[in-house]
Amino acid sequence: MNRETVLSGLIDFLRQSPGCYHAVESVRRRLAENEFQELKETDVWNLMPGSSCYVIRGGSSILSFRLPEKTPARLRITASHSDSPGFKIKPGKAMPADGLTRLNVEKYGGAILKTWFDRPLSIAGRVLLREDHRIVSRLLNPDRDLLMIPSLAPHLSSGEKDVSVQNNMLPILSADGNEPALEAVLRECGINPADVVGMDLFVTCRMEPTVWGANREFLSAPRLDDLACVFGTLEGFLGAEAGDDALLHCVFDNEEVGSESKQGAASTFLRDVIGRICCAYGMNDDARAAMLANSFLLSADNAHAAHPGYPAASDPVNRPRMNGGVVLKHQAGQKYTTDGYSAAVVRSLCADCGVPLQEYTNHSDLRGGSTLGNISNTQVSLNAADIGLAQLAMHSAFETMGAEDPERLVRLSKAFHTNPIPKLD
């Protein structure tokens, strides 16, 4: 796959994935195109060696795997996340005020609030319906500009810098009408509001992805963190050659709020799936422990590029740049899992597939963030490294990254799932 093919595929993926539930559906469709079979956690699995399968938890996390014919000596696992910072719609009624109807929302994750003002917005997520004594899930995505959060003119501002989500950032949905506005949207999407017994709906940015710059070298879009890594690792996973190892592609929800949910990286999801794979090969506890000790996890979540307007925010030496290649992330406090051995593995794989590699460390006086690798390792202890793609405006409603780098992640992911992984002697 060349740069333009990957870039076009990523843009399509972003358009089809306005939120975590739609992102998982986009991954599911891609897996189905490649003849992966769906499994249900509530069923007994009769896994066969050589099979390719996926399982969804909570509608917003998905684990897929390709099994070898023989008992695997190791697992090769990539992990990324489906959620992005923003706003979740609270249950209950919308809120009329001054002739307008606003949705009652709360902040989800560490969103940069000011970036959500004055942009076309909509709603995306799932609604739960009661049908014949069953609860069924339906994805909701009214594909049009539906909401706006207007900013306050400077003439009326008294200079406050703090923004209150509850007071200042409730998105306008409509002028007051006879029918509750959100119910009208549900009807527009073919859903009878009387059948709705639950919902998980988020405000989503409607800005179109754009490739820009003097040489078309940048990509800006909503949800690059972390859907760019979901897409890149998935394409590498699907393009890898079958071998003697079990290959797993993991997409977890709720990374932006700590991962401590039934479908987050801190849940038992990965551990449960690995246990059921081991059962398929008749592996006992000793064989399972040996396989895990020989396995490797590549945690893929975007990284901060050095910002030319804020140079002091970055480490003075390790300053990743957009289009500089895949970023290998280090942190002494174990917010990232990379250590000397796992770094050596990533450097070796990058050399094998010709992918440039950059190093990231936090400025020593700044706390920085965390990601999936160390959290998932609390459930399944593995050799692991944290990587990502360099971007600016992380957690903005509209983020920016290099247009060259997605193809490099696809290439590294394919090499990770195919090439020999050097052992530590």
TILUM-232825 format. One record per residue (C-alpha): z negated, y, x. Coordinates in nm, 4 decimals. Layout:
N
- c3	c2	c1
- Z	Y	X
...
! end
This chain:
425
- c3	c2	c1
- 0.0000	0.0000	0.0000
- 0.0944	0.3405	0.1385
- -0.0822	0.6739	0.0942
- 0.1183	0.7847	-0.2103
- 0.0825	0.4532	-0.3918
- -0.2933	0.4502	-0.3399
- -0.3286	0.8180	-0.4328
- -0.1289	0.7695	-0.7531
- -0.3340	0.4624	-0.8411
- -0.6620	0.6446	-0.7782
- -0.5580	0.9399	-0.9952
- -0.4645	0.7045	-1.2793
- -0.7980	0.5257	-1.2373
- -0.9878	0.8560	-1.2562
- -0.8000	0.9606	-1.5692
- -0.8776	0.6289	-1.7376
- -1.2463	0.6468	-1.6392
- -1.4183	0.9504	-1.7948
- -1.7557	0.7792	-1.7614
- -1.9348	0.4658	-1.6448
- -1.8386	0.2507	-1.9447
- -1.4714	0.3398	-1.9180
- -1.4816	0.2891	-1.5396
- -1.6023	-0.0673	-1.5908
- -1.3305	-0.1205	-1.8517
- -1.0720	0.0096	-1.6007
- -1.1996	-0.2399	-1.3413
- -1.2001	-0.5171	-1.6018
- -0.8363	-0.4513	-1.6921
- -0.7358	-0.4591	-1.3257
- -0.9162	-0.7912	-1.2794
- -0.7557	-0.9371	-1.5917
- -0.4131	-0.8392	-1.4550
- -0.4981	-1.0560	-1.1537
- -0.6024	-1.3535	-1.3725
- -0.9784	-1.3206	-1.3303
- -1.1694	-1.4903	-1.6117
- -1.4586	-1.3241	-1.7941
- -1.8010	-1.4888	-1.7986
- -2.0941	-1.3990	-2.0232
- -2.4473	-1.3874	-1.8888
- -2.5696	-1.5450	-2.2116
- -2.3533	-1.8564	-2.1585
- -2.4030	-2.1525	-1.9294
- -2.1472	-2.1221	-1.6505
- -1.9371	-2.4175	-1.5450
- -1.7981	-2.2580	-1.2313
- -1.5293	-2.4436	-1.0439
- -1.4643	-2.3971	-0.6711
- -1.1555	-2.1826	-0.6245
- -1.2113	-1.9818	-0.9444
- -1.1902	-1.6031	-0.9851
- -1.4297	-1.4551	-1.2400
- -1.6187	-1.1439	-1.3456
- -1.9296	-1.0676	-1.5484
- -2.0376	-0.7393	-1.7111
- -2.3965	-0.6294	-1.7625
- -2.4940	-0.3469	-1.9973
- -2.1312	-0.2443	-2.0401
- -2.1532	-0.0228	-1.7315
- -2.1892	-0.2643	-1.4359
- -1.9456	-0.5363	-1.3344
- -1.9559	-0.8071	-1.0665
- -1.6398	-0.9979	-0.9811
- -1.5974	-1.2833	-0.7360
- -1.3418	-1.5177	-0.5820
- -1.4738	-1.8573	-0.4800
- -1.3341	-2.0812	-0.2046
- -1.2531	-2.4488	-0.2546
- -1.5218	-2.5565	-0.0083
- -1.8886	-2.4557	-0.0041
- -1.8914	-2.1028	0.1404
- -2.0676	-2.0328	0.4677
- -2.1109	-1.6658	0.3745
- -2.0670	-1.4018	0.1073
- -1.8633	-1.0882	0.1729
- -1.9852	-0.8243	-0.0726
- -1.8804	-0.4672	-0.1438
- -2.0918	-0.2426	-0.3673
- -2.0225	0.0955	-0.5267
- -2.1364	0.2723	-0.8433
- -1.9825	0.3658	-1.1772
- -2.1960	0.6646	-1.2788
- -2.1681	1.0342	-1.1889
- -2.4066	1.3294	-1.2345
- -2.3721	1.5290	-1.5543
- -2.5281	1.5427	-1.8998
- -2.6246	1.2753	-2.1508
- -2.6253	1.3514	-2.5224
- -2.9674	1.3087	-2.6803
- -3.0097	1.1153	-3.0047
- -3.0566	1.3181	-3.3196
- -2.8763	1.6084	-3.4748
- -2.6661	1.8758	-3.3093
- -2.8215	2.2218	-3.2874
- -2.6768	2.5159	-3.4861
- -2.7353	2.8612	-3.3340
- -2.5734	3.2002	-3.4009
- -2.2921	3.0517	-3.6062
- -2.2122	2.7821	-3.3497
- -2.3028	2.4137	-3.3211
- -2.4230	2.2887	-2.9829
- -2.4962	1.9375	-2.8649
- -2.8491	1.8636	-2.7482
- -2.8173	1.7230	-2.3951
- -3.0303	1.6411	-2.0931
- -2.9375	1.6340	-1.7260
- -2.8304	1.3018	-1.5768
- -2.8699	1.2847	-1.1989
- -2.8475	1.5704	-0.9509
- -2.5608	1.7653	-1.1040
- -2.4709	2.1079	-0.9589
- -2.5318	2.2885	-1.2863
- -2.3278	2.6029	-1.2222
- -2.0094	2.3985	-1.1800
- -2.0221	2.2882	-1.5446
- -1.9847	2.6383	-1.6882
- -1.6516	2.7546	-1.8339
- -1.4626	2.4249	-1.7987
- -1.2908	2.2129	-2.0641
- -1.5263	1.9266	-2.1490
- -1.5341	1.6301	-2.3815
- -1.7445	1.3257	-2.4712
- -1.7193	0.9723	-2.3325
- -1.9296	0.6598	-2.3579
- -2.0030	0.3897	-2.6083
- -2.1277	0.3637	-2.9662
- -2.3013	0.0567	-3.1071
- -2.1985	-0.0487	-3.4567
- -2.3512	-0.2888	-3.7068
- -2.0896	-0.5344	-3.8316
- -2.1809	-0.8430	-4.0361
- -2.5295	-0.8789	-3.8871
- -2.3933	-0.8280	-3.5350
- -2.4131	-0.5319	-3.2974
- -2.0754	-0.4515	-3.1406
- -1.9903	-0.1948	-2.8747
- -1.6966	0.0450	-2.9018
- -1.5798	0.2798	-2.6280
- -1.5477	0.6419	-2.7335
- -1.3229	0.8948	-2.5629
- -1.1695	1.1662	-2.7827
- -0.8822	1.2503	-2.5503
- -0.8836	1.6256	-2.5955
- -1.0731	1.9369	-2.4929
- -1.3763	1.9300	-2.7190
- -1.6667	2.1206	-2.5618
- -1.7435	2.4249	-2.3480
- -2.0562	2.5647	-2.1802
- -1.9976	2.9416	-2.1523
- -2.1647	3.1306	-1.8708
- -2.3526	3.4568	-1.9253
- -2.1742	3.7780	-1.8324
- -2.3321	3.9613	-1.5343
- -2.3732	4.2699	-1.7544
- -2.6338	4.0782	-1.9596
- -2.8075	3.8969	-1.6771
- -3.1388	4.0207	-1.5423
- -3.0755	3.8414	-1.2132
- -3.2403	3.5054	-1.2879
- -3.1123	3.2333	-1.0590
- -3.2690	2.9378	-1.2374
- -3.0705	2.7766	-1.5148
- -3.2409	2.5924	-1.8001
- -3.0460	2.2948	-1.9303
- -3.2323	2.3037	-2.2614
- -3.1838	2.6751	-2.3166
- -2.8653	2.7721	-2.1338
- -2.6426	2.4649	-2.1005
- -2.6068	2.3010	-2.4396
- -2.2283	2.2643	-2.4861
- -2.0644	2.4289	-2.7853
- -1.8935	2.1768	-3.0109
- -1.7866	2.3790	-3.3129
- -1.8457	2.6646	-3.5517
- -2.0755	2.5561	-3.8338
- -1.9000	2.3502	-4.1007
- -1.9871	2.1437	-4.4032
- -1.9704	1.8103	-4.2144
- -2.1909	1.7554	-3.9068
- -1.9612	1.8188	-3.6123
- -2.0376	1.5050	-3.4099
- -1.9809	1.2882	-3.7165
- -1.6388	1.4497	-3.7545
- -1.5549	1.3499	-3.3966
- -1.6609	0.9908	-3.4655
- -1.4374	0.9802	-3.7720
- -1.1511	1.1207	-3.5643
- -1.1931	0.8215	-3.3316
- -1.1843	0.5740	-3.6198
- -1.5600	0.5160	-3.6359
- -1.7614	0.5382	-3.9568
- -2.0807	0.7307	-3.8703
- -2.2721	0.5230	-4.1257
- -2.2081	0.2111	-3.9152
- -2.3464	0.3618	-3.5924
- -2.6857	0.2232	-3.4936
- -2.6919	0.3372	-3.1312
- -2.4982	0.5353	-2.8733
- -2.4774	0.6149	-2.5031
- -2.2607	0.9258	-2.4813
- -2.2098	1.1670	-2.1927
- -2.0446	1.5041	-2.1470
- -1.7364	1.4586	-1.9291
- -1.5276	1.7082	-1.7337
- -1.1662	1.7329	-1.8519
- -1.0193	1.9018	-1.5444
- -0.7051	1.7192	-1.4312
- -0.7014	1.5639	-1.0818
- -0.4859	1.7689	-0.8460
- -0.3402	1.7175	-0.4989
- -0.3291	2.0495	-0.3190
- -0.3147	2.2260	0.0185
- -0.0323	2.3482	0.2407
- 0.0616	1.9857	0.3149
- -0.0810	1.8241	0.0011
- -0.3728	1.7073	0.2109
- -0.6568	1.7406	-0.0438
- -0.7485	1.5734	-0.3713
- -0.9781	1.7418	-0.6215
- -1.1004	1.5679	-0.9370
- -1.4070	1.4875	-1.1432
- -1.6104	1.1793	-1.0473
- -1.4747	1.1209	-0.6956
- -1.8341	1.0252	-0.6161
- -1.8195	0.7317	-0.6528
- -1.5079	0.6196	-0.8383
- -1.2954	0.6741	-0.5268
- -1.4980	0.3976	-0.3590
- -1.4922	0.1759	-0.6694
- -1.1123	0.1960	-0.6682
- -1.0645	0.1612	-0.2913
- -1.2903	-0.1405	-0.2500
- -1.1413	-0.3062	-0.5608
- -0.7839	-0.2763	-0.4353
- -0.8826	-0.4180	-0.0970
- -1.0724	-0.7009	-0.2654
- -0.7718	-0.7882	-0.4829
- -0.5330	-0.7680	-0.1867
- -0.7390	-0.9920	0.0422
- -0.6196	-1.3376	0.1364
- -0.8184	-1.6358	0.0102
- -1.0334	-1.7933	0.2806
- -1.3456	-2.0003	0.3308
- -1.5949	-1.7299	0.2219
- -1.6963	-1.6180	-0.1261
- -1.5785	-1.2620	-0.1967
- -1.7766	-1.0351	-0.4304
- -1.6968	-0.6899	-0.5649
- -1.9948	-0.5131	-0.7255
- -1.9998	-0.1962	-0.9354
- -2.3493	-0.0884	-1.0393
- -2.4575	0.1788	-1.2859
- -2.7452	0.4272	-1.2583
- -2.7238	0.4960	-0.8839
- -2.7506	0.8693	-0.9569
- -3.0909	0.8208	-1.1213
- -3.2450	0.5700	-0.8804
- -3.0810	0.2365	-0.9744
- -3.3975	0.1054	-1.1416
- -3.2388	-0.0304	-1.4584
- -3.1277	-0.3735	-1.5738
- -2.7731	-0.2920	-1.4590
- -2.8625	-0.0935	-1.1452
- -2.8553	-0.2037	-0.7818
- -3.2341	-0.2536	-0.7940
- -3.1969	-0.5060	-1.0769
- -3.1592	-0.8818	-1.0439
- -2.7865	-0.8671	-1.1337
- -2.6508	-0.9495	-0.7877
- -2.9260	-1.2033	-0.7204
- -2.8636	-1.3765	-1.0532
- -2.4885	-1.4050	-0.9944
- -2.5388	-1.5373	-0.6400
- -2.7832	-1.7961	-0.7737
- -2.5310	-1.9211	-1.0275
- -2.2580	-1.9378	-0.7611
- -2.4898	-2.1467	-0.5447
- -2.5481	-2.3830	-0.8373
- -2.1725	-2.4360	-0.8668
- -2.1691	-2.5802	-0.5144
- -2.4929	-2.7753	-0.5540
- -2.6651	-2.5705	-0.2844
- -3.0402	-2.6112	-0.2413
- -3.2756	-2.3275	-0.1436
- -3.2367	-2.3993	0.2273
- -2.8568	-2.3877	0.2126
- -2.8711	-2.0692	0.0040
- -3.0996	-1.8997	0.2575
- -2.8692	-1.9973	0.5441
- -2.5649	-1.8628	0.3589
- -2.7350	-1.5289	0.2834
- -2.8442	-1.4908	0.6460
- -2.4781	-1.5282	0.7428
- -2.3503	-1.2861	0.4732
- -2.2614	-0.9176	0.4826
- -2.2780	-0.6283	0.2364
- -2.0584	-0.3189	0.2641
- -2.2111	-0.0419	0.0517
- -1.9450	0.2194	-0.0290
- -2.0543	0.5620	-0.1549
- -1.8992	0.8923	-0.0578
- -2.0343	1.1011	0.2298
- -2.0790	1.4735	0.2927
- -1.8020	1.6405	0.4908
- -1.9033	1.9312	0.7149
- -1.8709	2.2467	0.5033
- -1.6953	2.5352	0.6818
- -1.8872	2.7880	0.4722
- -2.2252	2.6289	0.5458
- -2.1987	2.4854	0.8994
- -2.5746	2.4738	0.9504
- -2.6128	2.2217	0.6675
- -2.4626	1.9445	0.8823
- -2.5765	1.7653	1.1946
- -2.4558	1.9538	1.5063
- -2.2802	1.6443	1.6452
- -2.1930	1.4034	1.3636
- -1.9750	1.6200	1.1405
- -1.7320	1.4152	0.9291
- -1.4201	1.5913	0.8071
- -1.1888	1.5215	0.5183
- -0.8879	1.3131	0.6228
- -1.0800	1.2050	0.9326
- -1.1150	0.8448	0.8191
- -1.3878	0.6242	0.6752
- -1.7446	0.7467	0.7356
- -2.0197	0.5193	0.8702
- -2.3614	0.6462	0.7560
- -2.6883	0.6242	0.9522
- -3.0442	0.7306	0.8664
- -3.3641	0.6519	1.0541
- -3.5700	0.6462	0.7334
- -3.3593	0.3548	0.6013
- -3.1943	0.5504	0.3205
- -2.8814	0.3860	0.4618
- -2.8743	0.0230	0.5743
- -2.6556	0.0667	0.8843
- -2.8132	-0.0650	1.2047
- -2.6706	-0.1379	1.5474
- -2.5274	-0.4759	1.4516
- -2.3779	-0.3750	1.1163
- -2.2291	-0.0622	1.2756
- -2.0655	-0.2850	1.5379
- -1.9138	-0.4991	1.2622
- -1.7660	-0.1965	1.0832
- -1.6296	-0.0510	1.4073
- -1.4715	-0.3863	1.4897
- -1.3080	-0.4147	1.1470
- -1.1785	-0.0569	1.1650
- -1.0268	-0.1279	1.5061
- -0.8629	-0.4441	1.3697
- -0.6943	-0.2649	1.0779
- -0.6247	0.0697	1.2471
- -0.8577	0.2793	1.0316
- -1.0154	0.5855	1.1985
- -1.3946	0.5893	1.1770
- -1.6395	0.8807	1.1670
- -2.0182	0.8862	1.1985
- -2.2540	1.0626	0.9574
- -2.6188	1.1505	1.0082
- -2.8240	1.4065	0.8183
- -2.9294	1.7320	0.9774
- -3.2712	1.6372	1.1144
- -3.4480	1.9027	0.9062
- -3.2900	1.7939	0.5755
- -3.3930	1.4943	0.3670
- -3.0461	1.3885	0.2554
- -2.9745	1.1319	-0.0143
- -2.9780	0.7559	-0.0554
- -2.7383	0.5004	-0.1954
- -2.6854	0.1374	-0.2968
- -2.7264	-0.0640	0.0221
- -3.0989	-0.0351	0.0823
- -3.1737	-0.0593	-0.2911
- -2.9763	-0.3806	-0.3467
- -3.1357	-0.5253	-0.0332
- -3.4716	-0.5222	-0.2112
- -3.3319	-0.7999	-0.4305
- -3.1019	-0.9836	-0.1869
- -3.1679	-0.9310	0.1851
- -2.8388	-0.9091	0.3734
- -2.6852	-0.7662	0.6861
- -2.5396	-0.4428	0.5525
- -2.3745	-0.1132	0.6390
- -2.3230	0.2024	0.4363
- -1.9832	0.3683	0.4405
- -1.7995	0.6307	0.2354
- -1.5227	0.8871	0.2279
- -1.5888	1.2444	0.3390
- -1.5938	1.4972	0.0554
- -1.7013	1.8486	-0.0310
- -1.8828	1.9653	-0.3459
- -2.0606	1.6337	-0.4006
- -2.2235	1.6283	-0.7472
- -2.0034	1.9128	-0.8667
- -1.8157	1.8735	-1.1946
- -1.5003	1.8941	-0.9779
- -1.5155	1.7472	-0.6276
- -1.2818	1.7534	-0.3257
- -1.1843	1.4947	-0.0654
- -0.9005	1.4221	0.1762
- -0.5809	1.2742	0.0305
- -0.5296	1.0494	0.3358
- -0.8620	0.8690	0.3174
- -0.8381	0.6541	-0.0007
- -0.5627	0.4408	0.1532
- -0.7805	0.3892	0.4601
- -1.0651	0.2580	0.2459
- -0.8275	0.0113	0.0779
- -0.7180	-0.1076	0.4217
- -1.0760	-0.1461	0.5474
- -1.1843	-0.3259	0.2295
- -0.8963	-0.5714	0.2653
- -0.9870	-0.6326	0.6304
- -1.3545	-0.6772	0.5406
- -1.2679	-0.9449	0.2860
- -1.0166	-1.1197	0.5152
- -1.0790	-1.0745	0.8893
- -1.3408	-1.2579	1.0991
- -1.6839	-1.0925	1.0970
- -1.8297	-1.0967	1.4499
- -2.1610	-1.2770	1.4819
- -2.4633	-1.1424	1.6687
- -2.5457	-1.3590	1.9700
! end
